[in-house]
Amino acid sequence: MSHNHTTIQQRPWSSIGILLFLGVLFLMIAAVLGGLWLNRSASATDSEDADRAVARAKNLAELQSADTTALTTYGWNDKAKGVVHLPITRAMELVLPSLQASEAKEQP
């Protein structure tokens, strides 16, 4: 009985390493290019950015105006509950004497 053994020629490790390296490199390049393509398609245009900047500037101006009004005028916050707002400088004038009196009590 004769056994015919044939040997399968194996690739050297260096060629497998090169193929593995090239495959990983290809996948990395594809991932980077895909990410750039997705980012490009999802980003706003320059005109949309300009419109948003104008809207943000308008909102900021309105907020600052409302803050200035609340800090410098008298008015009702809740008339039913009797809650008012007054200028911050006047509020400090009203609170300062009571703070000074409490400090004087604490000092021996």
Secondary structure by P-SEA (a helix, b strand, c coil): ccccccccccccaaaaaaaaaaaaaaaaaaaaaaaaaaaaaacccaaaaaaaaaaaaaaaaaaaaaaaaaacbbbbcccccccccccaaaaaaaaaaaaaaaaaaacc
